[in-house]
Amino acid sequence: MDDSTRSPLGLSTSQAATTLGVSLGTIRRWSDMGYLKSYRTPGGQRRFSSEQINQFLESLQRGGFQPAERERASA
């Protein structure tokens, strides 16, 4: 993702979905299940760090997101 579309608040749900190539519903579900750590803005929107999304993408490319990686990614 280039710097022109980055927000200081992090990636929106839509941006995270586009980066990972999945639907908005999948991003929401992964966030609810703890696979992706997000935080909420004062307006209630989820935001994701680009670093955490990149780590998650790399782990998927290695063959899956393991529980130990989940804990490390959320730290």
C-alpha positions in Angstrom: 0.0 0.0 0.0 1.5 3.4 -0.9 1.9 6.3 1.5 -0.8 8.4 -0.3 -3.6 6.0 0.9 -2.2 5.5 4.5 -4.1 7.1 7.3 -2.4 8.0 10.6 -5.3 6.1 12.2 -4.3 2.8 10.4 -6.1 0.9 7.7 -9.8 0.8 7.5 -11.7 -2.4 7.2 -12.1 -1.9 3.5 -8.4 -1.2 3.0 -7.4 -4.3 5.1 -9.8 -6.4 3.0 -8.3 -5.1 -0.3 -4.8 -5.7 1.0 -5.6 -9.3 2.0 -7.8 -10.0 -1.0 -10.9 -11.0 1.1 -14.3 -9.6 1.8 -15.3 -7.1 4.4 -17.2 -9.8 6.3 -14.1 -12.0 6.4 -12.0 -9.1 7.9 -14.7 -8.5 10.5 -14.9 -12.2 11.3 -11.1 -12.5 11.6 -11.1 -9.5 13.9 -13.9 -10.9 16.1 -12.1 -14.2 16.3 -8.8 -12.6 17.3 -6.8 -13.4 14.1 -6.4 -9.7 13.4 -6.0 -7.2 16.1 -8.0 -4.0 15.6 -9.0 -1.0 17.6 -12.0 1.2 17.3 -12.0 4.9 16.5 -14.2 7.2 18.5 -16.8 6.8 15.7 -16.8 3.0 16.2 -14.8 2.1 13.0 -12.3 -0.7 13.2 -8.7 0.2 12.3 -5.8 -2.1 11.6 -2.0 -1.4 11.6 -0.4 -2.0 8.2 2.5 -3.8 9.9 0.1 -6.3 11.5 -1.7 -6.8 8.2 1.6 -7.5 6.5 2.6 -10.0 9.2 -0.7 -11.8 8.9 -0.3 -11.9 5.1 3.2 -13.3 5.4 2.0 -16.0 7.8 -0.8 -17.0 5.4 1.8 -17.3 2.6 3.9 -19.6 4.8 1.0 -22.0 5.3 -1.3 -20.7 7.9 -1.7 -18.5 10.9 -0.7 -20.5 14.0 -1.9 -19.7 17.5 1.6 -18.7 18.7 1.8 -16.3 15.8 -1.5 -14.8 16.8 -0.2 -14.0 20.2 3.0 -12.6 18.9 1.2 -10.5 16.3 -1.2 -9.0 18.9 1.7 -8.0 21.2 
